[in-house]
């Protein structure tokens, strides 16, 4: 199986610069889905402000964007930390005076603790990495966005917040909360120029979730795993984020779009008697 994302859309350079001159903040923008979003936004002319907890990823992402002719700055911050969020806000507003697009991308299912073995400590960890920072970063940039005429907020969550997830209900609950926060935010602030939409991801190859390992030579199985018939890539998510961040979606707000290759529509989870657990990729066709 190829480890390179396929190119199934026209090259970016053939598109209009859909975010030319716009200021975009992308959390977790150093790699994976956030990295793909940061790169694509920069290719479309955005001034990208990357919030990233890992300094090496932050530097590499910025260098890659600049090498391709884009503009980006990296901020080494932990978006779970109020002081870091305040520092990020100050840095962005001091440089640009405002913000046009916010992408809340940070999230993680790890450490995975089955509910029967979970604790208030594990619930708090799930809350902080999947929901708390969405509140904090959104609130930090909402007023500046309103003051400059509005903007677009894109919250990257998970399809597990849009369907039953047998693996970890606390994680699923946090993702569902992000989805409903997104919808409610859109209703509450739409008249102030704010559009808010969410992306429910699934079956996407990232450093966080490796769907290839162990199945390198079984690309033939993807038609049985996903209605789209293939593995997803960060670029697939980034293209939807681009749509939601630009005027292409100027009349779209309050929605959560599954970008999952059709797994939500197709059911998604199956109980395997052989493995005695739920799986989202049955072994056979």
C-alpha positions in Angstrom: 0.0 0.0 0.0 1.3 3.4 -0.9 2.2 5.7 2.0 1.7 8.8 -0.2 -1.6 10.7 -0.4 -3.2 10.4 -3.8 -3.8 13.5 -5.9 -7.4 13.3 -7.0 -8.2 17.0 -7.3 -6.6 19.7 -9.6 -3.3 21.0 -8.4 -3.6 23.8 -5.8 -1.7 26.2 -8.1 -4.6 26.0 -10.6 -7.1 27.2 -8.0 -7.8 30.8 -7.1 -6.0 32.1 -3.9 -9.1 31.7 -1.8 -7.6 33.0 1.5 -5.4 35.7 0.1 -4.3 38.1 2.9 -6.5 36.4 5.5 -5.1 35.7 9.0 -5.6 32.0 10.0 -4.8 30.4 13.3 -4.5 26.6 13.2 -4.0 24.7 16.5 -2.0 21.5 16.3 -0.7 22.8 12.9 2.6 21.1 13.0 1.7 17.7 11.5 -1.1 15.4 10.5 -4.5 17.0 9.7 -3.5 20.4 11.3 -0.3 20.4 9.2 -2.2 19.7 6.0 -4.6 22.5 6.8 -1.8 25.0 7.6 0.0 24.1 4.3 -3.2 24.4 2.2 -4.3 27.6 3.7 -0.8 29.1 3.1 -0.9 27.9 -0.5 -4.1 29.9 -0.8 -2.5 33.1 0.5 -3.3 33.0 4.2 -1.0 34.3 6.8 -0.9 31.2 8.9 -0.3 31.3 12.7 0.5 27.8 13.8 -0.1 26.8 17.5 1.9 23.6 18.2 3.1 22.0 21.4 6.1 20.4 19.9 8.9 22.9 19.0 10.5 20.6 16.3 7.2 20.0 14.5 6.4 23.7 14.7 9.7 24.7 13.1 9.5 22.0 10.4 5.9 23.1 9.5 6.9 26.7 9.2 10.0 26.0 7.2 8.0 23.7 4.8 5.4 26.5 4.2 8.0 29.2 3.6 10.0 26.9 1.3 6.8 26.6 -0.8 6.4 30.3 -1.0 3.8 30.7 1.8 3.8 32.7 5.0 3.6 31.2 8.5 4.7 31.7 12.0 4.9 29.1 14.7 4.0 29.5 18.4 5.1 26.8 20.8 2.0 26.6 23.1 -0.1 24.1 24.9 -3.6 25.1 24.1 -4.8 23.4 27.3 -3.0 26.0 29.3 -4.8 29.4 29.8 -1.5 31.3 30.0 -0.4 29.9 26.7 -3.7 30.7 25.0 -3.4 34.3 26.2 0.2 34.5 24.9 -1.0 33.1 21.5 -3.8 35.6 21.3 -1.5 38.5 22.1 1.1 37.5 19.6 -1.4 37.2 16.8 -3.2 40.4 17.5 0.0 42.3 18.0 1.2 41.2 14.6 -2.0 41.5 12.6 -4.6 43.4 14.6 -7.2 40.8 13.9 -8.0 37.3 12.8 -10.2 35.9 9.9 -10.1 32.1 10.4 -9.7 29.9 13.4 -9.2 26.2 13.1 -9.4 24.3 16.4 -7.7 21.1 15.4 -6.1 19.7 18.6 -7.5 16.4 19.9 -6.5 12.9 21.0 -8.0 9.6 22.0 -4.9 8.8 24.0 -4.3 7.7 26.6 -7.1 5.2 25.9 -8.7 4.1 29.1 -11.8 1.8 28.9 -14.7 3.3 30.8 -14.9 0.6 33.4 -11.3 1.3 34.3 -11.5 5.1 34.0 -11.2 7.7 36.7 -11.9 11.4 37.3 -8.2 11.9 36.3 -8.7 10.2 32.9 -12.0 12.1 32.3 -10.2 15.4 33.0 -7.4 14.5 30.6 -10.0 13.7 27.9 -11.8 17.0 28.6 -8.7 19.1 28.4 -7.3 17.7 25.2 -10.6 17.4 23.3 -13.0 20.1 24.6 -11.5 22.6 27.1 -9.1 24.2 24.6 -11.9 24.5 22.0 -13.7 26.8 24.5 -10.6 28.6 25.5 -9.1 29.3 22.1 -12.5 30.2 20.6 -13.3 32.7 23.3 -9.8 34.2 23.0 -10.3 35.1 19.3 -14.1 35.5 19.1 -14.3 39.2 20.1 -11.4 40.2 17.8 -13.0 38.4 15.0 -16.3 40.1 15.6 -14.6 43.5 15.9 -13.1 43.2 12.4 -16.3 42.2 10.7 -16.6 38.4 11.4 -14.9 35.3 10.2 -14.9 31.5 10.0 -14.4 29.0 12.8 -13.7 25.4 11.9 -13.6 22.8 14.7 -12.0 19.5 13.8 -13.5 16.7 16.0 -14.4 13.1 15.1 -17.1 11.0 13.6 -17.1 9.3 17.0 -18.9 12.3 18.3 -21.6 11.8 15.7 -22.3 8.1 16.2 -22.0 5.5 18.9 -18.4 4.7 19.8 -18.0 1.5 21.8 -14.3 2.0 22.4 -14.3 5.0 24.8 -17.6 6.8 25.6 -15.9 9.7 27.4 -13.8 10.5 24.4 -17.0 10.3 22.2 -18.9 12.5 24.6 -16.2 15.2 24.3 -16.3 15.1 20.5 -20.1 15.3 20.6 -19.8 18.3 22.8 -17.5 20.0 20.3 -20.0 19.3 17.5 -22.9 20.8 19.5 -20.8 23.7 20.7 -20.1 24.4 17.0 -23.7 24.4 16.1 -24.8 26.5 19.0 -21.9 29.0 18.5 -23.1 29.4 14.9 -26.6 30.2 15.9 -25.6 32.6 18.7 -23.0 34.6 16.7 -24.1 34.3 13.1 -25.6 37.8 13.2 -22.3 39.1 14.3 -20.6 37.8 11.2 -19.3 34.5 12.6 -19.7 31.2 10.8 -18.9 28.0 12.7 -18.7 24.5 11.2 -17.2 21.2 12.3 -15.4 18.3 10.6 -16.0 14.8 11.9 -12.9 12.8 10.8 -12.4 9.1 10.4 -10.1 6.5 8.7 -7.4 9.2 8.1 -3.8 8.3 8.1 -1.9 10.5 10.6 1.0 10.2 13.1 -1.7 9.7 15.8 -3.5 6.9 14.1 -1.7 4.5 11.7 -4.2 2.7 9.5 -1.5 1.2 7.3 0.6 -0.7 9.8 -0.1 -4.4 9.6 -2.1 -4.0 6.3 0.7 -2.7 4.0 -0.2 -5.3 1.3 -4.0 -5.4 1.8 -5.2 -2.4 -0.1 -7.8 -4.7 -1.6 -9.6 -4.7 1.7 -10.5 -0.9 1.7 -13.7 -1.4 -0.4 -15.0 -3.5 2.5 -13.9 -1.0 5.2 -15.1 2.3 3.7 -17.8 3.2 1.2 -15.3 5.5 -0.5 -13.1 2.5 -1.1 -9.9 3.9 0.1 -7.8 5.2 3.1 -8.2 8.9 4.0 -5.4 11.4 4.1 -4.9 14.7 6.0 -5.3 16.4 2.6 -8.8 15.1 2.4 -9.6 16.9 5.7 -7.7 20.0 4.7 -9.8 20.5 1.5 -13.0 20.5 3.5 -11.5 22.9 6.0 -10.5 25.2 3.1 -14.1 25.1 1.8 -15.5 25.9 5.3 -13.0 28.7 5.9 -13.6 30.6 2.6 -16.5 32.4 0.9 -17.2 29.2 -1.0 -19.3 28.3 2.1 -20.5 31.8 2.9 -24.1 30.5 3.4 -23.0 27.4 5.4 -22.9 27.6 9.2 -23.8 25.4 12.2 -23.0 22.1 10.5 -20.8 19.2 11.3 -19.6 17.4 8.2 -18.4 13.8 8.4 -15.2 13.6 6.4 -14.9 9.8 6.8 -15.1 8.1 3.5 -18.7 7.2 4.3 -18.2 5.2 7.4 -20.9 7.1 9.4 -23.4 6.5 6.6 -22.3 2.9 6.3 -22.4 1.9 9.9 -18.8 2.2 11.0 -18.3 -0.3 13.9 -18.7 -4.1 13.8 -18.4 -6.7 16.6 -15.9 -9.3 15.8 -16.6 -12.7 17.5 -13.1 -13.8 16.6 -11.4 -10.8 18.2 -14.1 -10.4 20.9 -14.2 -6.7 20.4 -15.5 -4.0 18.1 -13.5 -3.2 15.0 -13.9 -0.6 12.3 -12.0 -2.7 9.7 -13.3 -6.3 9.2 -10.5 -8.5 7.9 -12.4 -10.0 5.0 -14.4 -8.7 2.1 
